[in-house]
Amino acid sequence: MIFIKLILAHLLGDFILQPNSWVADKERRKLKSPYLYLHVLIHTVLSFIFLWNTDLWWVALLVGITHFVIDASKLIFQTVKNKKRWFFIDQLLHILVIAGISFYYKEFSFGFLQNQEFLKILMAALFLTTPASIFIKILLSPWTPVPETQSSLQTESLSSAGKYIGILERLLVFTFIMVNHWEGVGFMVAAKSVFRFSDLAQAKQRKLTEYVLIGTLLSFGLAVLTGILIK
């Protein structure tokens, strides 16, 4: 498949064969950096090698040209604040180019959108992300603990970490159920218990411990129920 071959070339060119020193030089000198052009040349050559078809020379050339345009745009508009955002935009655009080429050669179709099983699984997975987080938050709202002292507000926690941990755990539980590996659910419960509740025990806050325990059981229970319904 053209898609797989071009993705392999992209992974090699963008990550394996691009040292950090090249990235730093490109960010500092932008379009004046010789590594930008060397990087694009490597992508073009890799694409041609993986395709290994002289009739597809224009595909390798197109990959190289679009790669230059995307990378140059990233270097021009990227700042310290939006660097993470531009990384994902950059990767998404590269993948869209490859997907577009593959679609041109009819390697892809949108027939999967007519597959009811796929749509059900997609619906469930989407529900278990932000919608489930909102459901759980609303259900727990009457018991949201209020810090007793100002010092208790000083917690070393990542921003929105709890939300993303919940989303990831629900998706993992759902995946284990869909592939008939219920033991994975038990592993998830045990792993979270070890890491989460040991910290709560040290904090000696019974209300907070109960609040987190209810939230965890709701999160796991919602994922298990969703998986059972879809199955």
C-alpha positions in Angstrom: 0.0 0.0 0.0 1.2 3.5 -0.9 -0.2 4.8 2.4 1.9 2.5 4.6 5.0 3.0 2.5 4.8 6.8 2.7 4.0 6.7 6.4 7.1 4.6 7.0 9.2 7.1 5.0 7.7 9.9 7.0 8.5 8.3 10.4 12.0 7.6 9.3 12.6 11.1 7.9 10.8 13.2 10.5 12.0 11.4 13.6 14.7 8.7 13.2 16.9 10.6 10.6 16.4 14.1 12.0 18.8 14.9 14.9 17.8 17.4 17.6 20.6 19.7 16.4 18.9 20.0 13.0 15.6 20.9 14.6 17.3 23.5 16.8 19.1 25.0 13.8 15.9 25.2 11.8 14.1 26.9 14.6 16.9 29.4 15.0 17.7 30.2 11.3 14.3 29.2 9.8 14.4 29.3 6.0 18.1 30.1 6.0 18.9 26.8 7.7 20.5 24.3 5.2 19.1 21.5 7.3 15.6 22.4 6.2 16.5 21.6 2.6 18.5 18.5 3.5 15.5 17.3 5.6 13.1 17.8 2.6 15.6 16.0 0.3 15.8 13.1 2.7 12.0 12.8 2.7 11.8 12.9 -1.1 14.5 10.2 -1.5 13.0 8.0 1.2 9.5 8.3 -0.4 11.0 7.2 -3.8 12.9 4.3 -2.2 9.9 3.0 -0.3 7.6 3.3 -3.4 10.3 1.8 -5.7 8.3 2.6 -8.8 9.5 5.0 -11.5 5.9 5.7 -12.5 5.4 7.2 -9.1 8.3 9.6 -9.2 5.8 12.5 -9.1 4.4 11.2 -5.8 7.9 11.4 -4.1 8.3 14.8 -5.6 4.9 15.9 -4.3 5.7 14.6 -0.9 9.0 16.6 -0.9 7.4 19.9 -2.1 4.4 19.7 0.4 6.8 18.8 3.2 8.9 21.9 2.5 5.8 24.1 2.4 4.4 22.7 5.6 7.7 22.8 7.5 8.5 26.3 6.2 5.1 27.5 7.4 5.6 26.0 10.8 9.0 27.6 11.2 7.6 31.0 10.1 4.5 31.1 12.3 5.7 29.0 15.3 6.4 30.7 18.6 7.4 29.5 22.0 3.7 29.6 23.2 2.2 27.7 20.2 5.1 25.3 19.6 3.2 22.3 20.8 0.1 23.2 18.7 2.2 23.6 15.6 3.9 20.3 16.1 0.5 18.5 15.9 -0.7 20.7 13.0 2.5 19.9 11.2 2.1 16.2 11.6 -1.6 16.2 10.8 -0.9 18.1 7.5 1.8 15.6 6.5 -0.5 12.7 7.2 -3.4 14.4 5.3 -1.1 14.8 2.2 -0.2 11.1 2.4 -3.9 10.1 2.9 -4.9 12.3 -0.1 -2.4 10.6 -2.4 -3.6 7.2 -1.2 -7.2 8.2 -1.8 -6.3 9.3 -5.3 -5.1 5.8 -5.9 -8.3 4.4 -4.4 -6.6 2.7 -1.5 -9.2 4.3 0.8 -13.0 4.7 0.7 -15.6 6.0 3.0 -17.5 2.7 3.0 -16.6 2.2 6.7 -19.1 5.0 7.5 -21.9 2.6 6.5 -20.7 -0.1 8.9 -23.0 -0.1 11.9 -20.6 -2.0 14.1 -17.9 0.6 13.5 -20.2 3.5 14.1 -21.4 2.0 17.4 -17.9 1.5 18.7 -17.0 5.1 17.6 -20.1 6.5 19.3 -19.2 4.6 22.5 -15.6 5.8 22.4 -16.6 9.4 21.9 -19.1 9.2 24.8 -16.4 7.9 27.1 -14.2 11.0 26.6 -15.5 14.4 27.5 -19.3 13.6 27.7 -18.6 10.9 30.4 -16.4 13.3 32.3 -19.2 15.9 32.4 -21.7 13.2 33.5 -19.4 12.2 36.3 -18.7 15.7 37.3 -22.4 16.6 37.6 -23.2 13.4 39.5 -20.4 14.2 42.0 -21.2 17.9 42.3 -23.2 17.5 45.6 -20.1 16.0 47.3 -17.3 18.1 45.8 -14.9 18.6 48.7 -14.1 22.1 49.8 -10.5 22.7 51.1 -10.6 23.4 54.8 -7.5 25.6 54.9 -5.6 27.7 52.3 -2.6 25.4 52.6 -4.6 22.5 51.4 -5.0 24.2 48.1 -1.3 23.9 47.4 -1.3 20.6 45.6 1.3 19.5 43.1 -1.0 18.4 40.3 -0.8 18.8 36.6 -3.5 21.0 34.9 -6.6 18.9 34.0 -4.7 15.7 34.8 -7.7 14.1 36.5 -9.9 14.7 33.5 -7.4 13.1 31.1 -6.6 10.2 33.4 -10.3 9.4 33.6 -10.7 9.6 29.8 -7.7 7.3 29.2 -8.8 4.8 31.9 -12.3 4.6 30.4 -11.1 4.1 26.9 -8.7 1.4 28.1 -11.4 -0.4 30.0 -13.7 -0.2 27.0 -10.9 -1.6 24.7 -10.3 -4.5 27.1 -14.0 -5.4 27.1 -14.3 -5.2 23.4 -11.4 -7.6 22.9 -12.7 -9.9 25.6 -9.9 -9.4 28.0 -11.7 -8.6 31.3 -8.5 -9.3 33.3 -7.2 -6.0 31.9 -10.0 -4.2 33.7 -8.9 -5.8 37.0 -5.3 -4.7 36.2 -6.5 -1.1 35.6 -8.4 -1.0 38.9 -5.5 -2.4 40.9 -3.0 -0.1 39.2 -5.0 3.0 39.9 -5.7 1.9 43.5 -2.0 1.6 44.2 -1.0 4.9 42.8 -4.0 7.0 43.8 -5.2 5.9 47.1 -1.8 5.6 48.7 -1.5 9.4 48.2 -4.9 9.9 49.7 -4.1 7.8 52.7 -1.1 10.0 53.4 -3.3 13.1 53.0 -5.6 11.9 55.8 -8.7 13.5 54.2 -11.6 11.0 54.5 -14.0 13.1 52.5 -11.6 13.6 49.7 -10.8 9.8 49.7 -14.5 8.9 49.5 -15.0 11.5 46.8 -12.2 10.1 44.6 -13.4 6.5 45.3 -16.9 7.3 44.1 -15.6 9.1 41.1 -13.3 6.2 40.2 -16.1 3.6 40.6 -18.4 5.8 38.5 -15.7 6.1 35.8 -15.0 2.4 35.6 -18.6 1.4 36.0 -19.6 3.7 33.1 -16.9 2.2 30.9 -17.9 -1.3 31.8 -21.6 -0.6 31.2 -20.9 1.0 27.9 -18.7 -1.9 26.8 -21.4 -4.4 27.8 -24.1 -2.5 25.9 -22.1 -2.3 22.7 -21.2 -6.0 22.9 
